[in-house]
Amino acid sequence: MYICANFLLKIMLQNIRLKRGLDIPIAGNAEPTIKKSIIPDIIAVKPTDFRCLTPKLTVKEGDAVKAGSIVFIDKKRPEIGFASPCSGTVQAIVRGEKRKLLAVLIKSDNEIQYVDFGKKDISRLSADQVRKNLLESGLWAAIIQRPYGIVANPADTPKAIFISSFSTAPLAPDYNFTLKDETHNLQAGIDALKKLTKGNVVVGLRESDYATSPMYKLKDVVYYTFDGPHPAGNVGVQINHISPISKGEIVWTIDPVMLAAIGRLFNEGIYDTSKLVAITGMRAKERCYVKTLPGISMEQIAEFASSEEVELYGTPSQIRYISGDILTGENVGEKGYLGFYHNQITLISEGNYRECFGWAKPIRPKKFSLSKSYFSWLTPKKRYNMDTNLNGGQRAFVVTGLYEKVVPMDIYPVYLLKAILAEDIDKMEKLGIYEVIEEDFALCEYVCPSKIDVQEIVSKGIDLMIKEMA
């Protein structure tokens, strides 16, 4: 009976198979082991982690805060606050050019103290009460709106809420491992979000291992399974295949790790954003998971970085510290901080070298080639020690057809990019600007023979839309 029931569940799931995309064969995946828990000495809460945010401070240097205390708000939408993930003292307010707020640095206590928001029975709460709890705690920032990839507007009601339960990004953490003990909190998060939409809460599962996912068999959700290479795990790709976004429509998305944090807010009454962060990349001495908080300094994971000197083509190579993955993450440096939405740290070599004759060499066994210029296609299971070298310089933006091979969405990526460069809003709308953010075009940047900063172009296009359509 059990086998029969599982078979029936499987055939009832709607599977979407994607053929376009690319799994970059980079070495350095994290092993499914938790090495240690780290309570950071210093935590940074960064307004730069949130798109289209004009921050207004609610604290000053020397103020005592708890986990869940609001440290700044959105000046344009003051009901949206951004909270400290730890308790401690505000050590510094970091500003950049024109006094732009870059970060609030908090010196943490040895033991975290939480603001008590009170345990809640979600079944007894109205949508307004759920919304109020999320806003007061600072966890509203976990909900992202499409189009544009900005923090959702509390006044809106989305047509649906989408959650991708897996990531296909290079060296991405395994959510089946990191969230295996969070089923109770995940369900509470679903119950809370369900109150905020008249549509469905849609969960995307990986077809190959959906049965072992902690997101599987949650109540009051609609499931789809996806099979294919990266970016099959991108929630934007999943939305495009399930319910494309038209002009005037709004959907919300949320990361499964943040979904669990929302569940903890209602189950335990605290702002607890602790998570398992994957330490990945070939320059990581130990590739594993650590339990910590968003905003941790890279200096506190230095013990996991390889201290061995590495030379690439005769040039000493330093370590690049990336908050996130190699395609969409941020190069924060060895004194930078983990981003609010990032669940991995990637350590790879800086490619600050010049290779004589480069692409003209007939045999390069240590290089991967999408175009089959080298023999990497003969060893499809091989993993490569990749670095940040561009293997060339920026050239004219030519049409090669490569973008279409790695974007599994019903859009024309080259034409959309050219419409953005021309600042033609009408064409941008028709060509799908409402459906994409930078991560959906990250592979285009990787495969681009012209070395075009594709994600930067998409970012400028979204900023233009926000400015003109506000």
C-alpha atoms as one frame of an Amber mdcrd trajectory, in Angstrom:
protein
   0.000   0.000   0.000   2.848   2.400   0.891   4.579   1.860  -2.469   1.273
   2.282  -4.315   0.493   5.528  -2.455   3.928   6.960  -3.282   3.469   6.014
  -6.934   0.096   7.779  -7.048   1.569  10.895  -5.425   4.364  10.946  -7.976
   2.103  10.732 -11.010  -0.099  13.456  -9.520   2.852  15.863  -9.315   3.204
  18.112 -12.317   6.722  17.736 -13.664   8.421  20.383 -15.806  11.535  19.300
 -17.682  13.997  21.970 -18.719  16.578  21.296 -21.415  18.260  24.684 -21.597
  20.765  25.760 -18.971  24.178  24.718 -17.707  25.551  23.031 -14.601  28.992
  24.567 -14.211  31.362  21.712 -13.251  33.237  23.514 -10.494  34.823  21.567
  -7.656  34.416  22.389  -3.987  30.983  21.261  -2.753  30.378  21.304   0.998
  30.260  17.937   2.727  27.029  17.276   4.666  28.641  17.821   8.055  28.154
  20.631  10.590  31.617  21.645  11.728  30.721  24.184  14.406  28.378  26.908
  15.583  29.651  30.484  15.462  28.211  33.376  17.447  29.772  36.301  15.571
  31.770  38.947  17.442  30.587  41.622  15.014  27.488  41.477  12.831  26.700
  43.844   9.983  23.131  44.757   9.072  23.497  46.184   5.568  20.908  48.301
   3.719  22.801  47.396   0.530  21.400  43.852   0.806  17.946  45.208  -0.069
  17.081  46.672  -3.444  15.480  50.098  -3.768  15.806  50.861  -0.054  16.244
  54.337   1.402  17.231  53.561   4.999  16.492  55.683   8.048  18.299  54.795
  11.268  16.377  54.019  14.439  19.496  53.456  16.579  22.729  55.292  17.302
  26.198  54.214  18.358  26.229  52.811  21.873  22.576  51.689  21.876  21.794
  48.247  23.277  19.764  45.985  21.006  18.264  42.514  21.117  17.710  40.011
  18.336  14.612  41.426  16.674  15.252  45.090  17.523  14.694  47.319  14.488
  17.917  49.152  13.543  16.683  50.996  10.459  13.483  51.396   8.463  12.605
  52.141   4.850  12.117  55.906   4.662   9.576  55.516   1.826   7.683  52.719
   3.608   8.354  53.290   7.326   6.250  50.307   8.357   9.009  48.031   6.978
  11.809  47.598   9.506  15.095  45.709   9.401  16.196  43.978  12.577  19.378
  42.982  14.332  19.956  39.188  14.186  21.775  39.250  17.530  21.804  41.060
  20.856  24.554  43.446  21.779  25.654  47.057  21.333  25.685  49.203  18.214
  29.426  49.632  17.705  29.544  51.737  14.544  27.455  53.332  11.833  29.355
  52.882   8.558  28.743  55.454   5.835  30.060  55.896   2.317  30.015  58.711
  -0.212  27.453  61.451   0.426  26.865  59.867   3.851  25.178  56.852   2.278
  24.435  54.285   4.989  26.441  51.141   4.243  26.129  49.110   7.428  25.186
  49.070  11.087  27.858  47.141  12.999  26.690  45.414  16.169  29.030  44.022
  18.824  27.244  40.840  19.865  26.787  39.338  23.313  28.107  35.890  24.120
  24.524  34.705  24.556  21.750  35.975  22.330  18.762  37.667  23.966  15.587
  37.980  21.913  12.749  40.435  21.707   9.688  38.472  22.818   7.007  38.786
  20.144   4.897  36.059  21.760   3.983  32.633  20.444   1.004  32.696  18.097
  -1.584  30.185  16.937  -1.641  31.035  13.241  -5.038  29.440  12.693  -6.539
  32.105  14.964  -4.814  35.043  13.275  -6.196  37.224  10.524  -4.132  38.305
   7.514  -3.644  41.741   9.105  -2.343  40.192  12.324   0.114  37.986  10.433
   1.282  41.002   8.432   1.673  43.065  11.632   3.802  40.372  13.298   6.101
  40.095  10.295   6.506  43.876  10.075   7.164  44.388  13.794   9.770  41.608
  13.893  11.678  42.687  10.790  10.993  39.404   9.010   8.888  41.120   6.363
  12.222  41.752   4.606  12.359  38.018   3.802   9.459  38.383   1.336  10.529
  39.464  -2.137   8.240  40.873  -4.819   8.353  40.033  -8.495   8.626  42.075
 -10.646  11.870  43.854  -9.729  13.112  41.665  -6.856  12.397  44.239  -4.138
  11.060  43.817  -0.605   7.323  43.239  -0.952   4.815  46.012  -0.339   2.625
  45.101   2.691  -0.329  46.869   1.066  -0.329  44.471  -1.907  -2.026  41.109
  -2.278  -0.036  38.836  -4.600  -1.673  36.511  -7.094   0.486  33.695  -5.662
   3.547  33.033  -3.495   6.368  30.923  -4.932   9.071  28.996  -3.083  11.873
  27.024  -4.698  12.872  24.237  -2.308  16.240  23.649  -3.975  19.088  25.549
  -5.559  21.000  24.528  -8.672  23.570  27.343  -8.427  27.239  26.300  -8.411
  28.214  24.672  -5.084  24.805  25.579  -3.629  23.901  24.281  -0.159  21.721
  21.208   0.107  18.428  22.340   1.635  17.436  18.719   2.203  20.312  18.637
   4.692  20.136  22.132   6.178  16.366  22.077   6.737  15.877  18.430   7.669
  14.843  19.310  11.249  12.697  22.321  10.324   9.491  20.679   9.090   7.389
  22.099  11.932   8.668  25.623  11.304   8.332  25.293   7.532   4.672  24.351
   7.910   4.087  27.303  10.235   5.699  29.574   7.658   3.392  28.189   4.967
   0.350  28.676   7.200   1.336  32.312   7.777   2.001  33.107   4.114  -1.218
  31.410   3.044  -3.096  34.134   4.942  -1.498  36.831   2.778  -2.625  35.689
  -0.669  -5.892  34.764  -2.329  -3.969  32.467  -4.647  -1.786  29.439  -4.037
   1.471  28.925  -2.241   3.486  27.098  -4.889   6.530  24.976  -4.024   9.029
  23.864  -6.644  10.725  20.517  -5.932  13.682  18.848  -7.606  12.392  15.841
  -9.508  15.348  13.614  -8.624  15.005  13.849  -4.816  11.676  15.502  -3.982
  10.624  12.595  -1.742  13.432  13.369   0.733  12.832  17.122   0.774  11.604
  18.592   4.081   9.350  20.795   1.933   7.549  17.731   0.565   4.167  16.774
   2.045   3.544  20.192   3.606  -0.128  21.087   3.774  -1.943  23.786   1.792
   0.618  24.070  -0.993   0.675  23.265  -4.701   3.671  21.234  -5.862   5.580
  21.196  -9.118   8.718  19.192  -9.805  11.534  20.439 -12.011  14.163  18.470
 -13.848  17.089  20.029 -15.665  20.330  21.983 -15.301  20.845  25.328 -13.638
  18.890  27.659 -13.457  16.074  25.135 -12.890  16.239  25.981  -9.174  15.741
  29.726  -9.726  12.310  30.751  -8.533  12.011  33.165 -11.488  12.403  30.307
 -13.954   9.777  28.309 -12.076   7.344  31.233 -12.109   7.859  31.645 -15.849
   6.829  28.033 -16.474   3.941  27.932 -13.997   2.335  31.372 -13.999   4.157
  34.057 -16.037   3.941  37.608 -14.723   2.031  40.086 -16.863   2.005  43.849
 -16.486   0.139  44.836 -13.332   0.499  41.418 -11.687   2.478  40.768  -8.509
   3.832  37.564  -7.050   5.901  37.099  -3.914   8.810  34.757  -3.371  10.699
  33.590  -0.307  13.800  31.522   0.336  13.097  28.235   2.230  15.623  29.176
   4.932  13.736  32.416   5.573  10.459  30.484   5.476  11.720  28.468   8.445
  12.642  31.722  10.246   9.067  32.967   9.776   7.832  29.695  11.231  10.066
  30.147  14.288   8.644  33.640  14.781   5.143  32.235  15.265   6.106  28.969
  16.980   8.643  30.440  19.422   7.885  34.161  19.358  11.441  35.214  18.488
  13.399  36.680  15.573  15.778  33.771  14.979  17.545  33.921  11.604  20.266
  31.416  12.490  21.041  29.071   9.621  23.491  26.522   8.303  25.888  28.252
   5.916  27.864  26.193   3.393  31.625  26.856   3.214  32.487  25.981  -0.393
  35.124  26.395  -3.076  38.551  24.933  -3.791  40.312  27.489  -1.571  38.295
  26.266   1.411  40.471  24.081   3.637  37.378  22.431   5.091  34.243  22.331
   2.958  31.404  21.911   5.395  28.527  23.736   7.091  28.627  26.131  10.021
  25.664  27.318  12.038  25.720  31.089  12.289  23.818  34.316  11.559  23.511
  36.558   8.516  25.972  39.431   8.701  28.876  37.377  10.054  32.337  38.697
   9.172  34.493  36.700   6.751  37.298  37.047   9.321  35.434  34.597  11.522
  35.496  31.857   8.901  39.182  32.453   8.114  40.062  29.135   9.745  38.268
  27.394   6.885  40.292  29.218   4.225  43.412  27.535   2.904  46.623  29.179
   4.075  48.717  27.527   1.356  50.308  29.782  -1.245  48.852  29.130  -4.681
  50.445  30.189  -7.939  48.503  30.256 -11.203  50.694  30.462 -14.303  53.543
  31.854 -12.224  51.447  34.539 -10.495  50.628  34.342  -6.738  46.880  34.039
  -6.292  44.916  35.436  -3.369  41.557  34.138  -2.133  38.341  35.787  -3.245
  35.713  35.776  -0.506  32.252  35.589  -2.062  29.057  35.998  -0.094  26.791
  33.703  -2.105  27.588  31.658  -5.196  30.105  32.361  -7.940  27.473  33.562
 -10.416  25.388  35.971  -8.350  27.302  36.412  -5.097  29.104  39.520  -3.883
  32.879  39.857  -3.675  33.069  41.144  -0.098  36.771  40.628   0.630  38.347
  38.992   3.651  36.899  41.674   5.959  33.412  41.715   4.436  30.157  40.288
   5.743  27.667  37.587   4.777  24.580  38.972   3.018  21.095  38.720   4.488
  19.800  36.382   1.754  22.979  34.337   1.229  23.299  30.771   2.503  26.822
  30.000   1.324  30.328  31.403   1.308  32.509  30.597  -1.692  36.296  30.739
  -1.533  38.072  30.605  -4.889  41.338  31.845  -6.370  41.741  35.282  -7.858
  42.509  34.870 -11.565  44.958  37.761 -11.736  47.221  36.233 -14.388  47.769
  36.337 -18.126  48.039  33.063 -20.001  50.319  33.063 -23.020  48.412  32.138
 -26.196  45.376  31.308 -24.042  42.511  29.976 -26.142  44.854  29.122 -29.028
  46.372  26.211 -27.116  45.063  22.941 -28.581  44.992  21.033 -25.284  43.993
  22.564 -21.940  42.981  19.655 -19.661  42.388  21.935 -16.662  39.889  24.160
 -18.468  36.172  23.663 -19.030  34.683  24.745 -22.365  31.001  25.035 -23.179
  31.752  25.389 -26.891  33.845  22.176 -27.019  36.982  24.164 -27.840  38.850
  21.765 -25.551  38.328  18.145 -24.594  36.301  18.773 -21.431  33.233  17.412
 -23.218  34.879  13.957 -23.169  34.884  13.940 -19.350  31.390  15.182 -18.394
  31.733  14.121 -14.733  35.024  15.916 -14.125  35.056  18.875 -11.741  37.406
  21.799 -12.319  39.315  24.125  -9.995  37.997  27.352 -11.479  39.183  30.865
 -10.673  37.975  34.387 -11.458  40.016  34.939 -14.614  37.868  36.271 -17.471
  40.013  34.549 -20.119  39.901  37.641 -22.272  38.658  41.204 -22.277  35.388
  42.923 -23.083  34.567  43.040 -26.780  31.708  44.118 -29.007  28.265  42.806
 -28.057  27.684  40.240 -30.791  24.750  37.861 -31.318  25.993  34.293 -30.888
  22.899  32.344 -29.813  24.636  31.266 -26.574  22.307  33.222 -24.295  19.283
  31.338 -25.590  20.972  28.040 -24.751  21.220  28.825 -21.041  18.008  30.791
 -20.376  15.104  28.316 -20.063  12.442  31.017 -20.125   9.975  32.130 -22.771
  11.838  35.359 -23.490  14.417  36.647 -25.973  17.400  37.545 -23.757  19.517
  39.414 -26.339  16.611  41.577 -27.500  15.643  42.333 -23.899  19.208  43.388
 -23.072  19.354  45.648 -26.130  16.006  47.210 -25.192  17.442  47.952 -21.748
  20.552  49.537 -23.249  18.307  51.687 -25.451  16.092  52.516 -22.427  13.053
  51.565 -24.485  10.483  50.875 -21.775   7.750  49.691 -24.151  10.008  47.022
 -25.618  11.331  46.090 -22.189   7.774  45.401 -21.050   6.976  43.319 -24.126
  10.224  41.356 -23.900   9.808  40.246 -20.286  11.455  42.727 -17.901   8.737
  41.999 -15.339   9.771  38.344 -15.135  13.510  38.558 -14.572  16.083  39.719
 -12.087  19.856  39.502 -12.307  20.178  35.858 -11.229  18.074  34.670 -14.170
  20.690  36.079 -16.573  23.793  35.078 -14.604  24.639  32.173 -16.911  24.525
  34.526 -19.901  27.364  36.434 -18.296  29.315  33.207 -17.751  29.028  31.955
 -21.339  29.289  35.376 -23.024  32.255  35.451 -25.458  32.118  39.269 -25.377
  32.566  39.379 -21.570  29.529  41.645 -21.199  28.378  42.516 -17.649  24.920
  41.101 -18.347  23.691  41.229 -14.741  24.656  44.889 -14.471  22.606  45.654
 -17.582  19.578  43.823 -16.141  20.038  45.683 -12.857  20.043  49.052 -14.636
  16.924  48.017 -16.541  15.072  47.144 -13.333  16.167  50.407 -11.699  14.875
  52.298 -14.740  11.510  50.526 -14.533  11.183  51.303 -10.827  11.990  54.949
 -11.474   9.692  55.401 -14.476   6.772  53.229 -13.358   6.569  54.421  -9.749
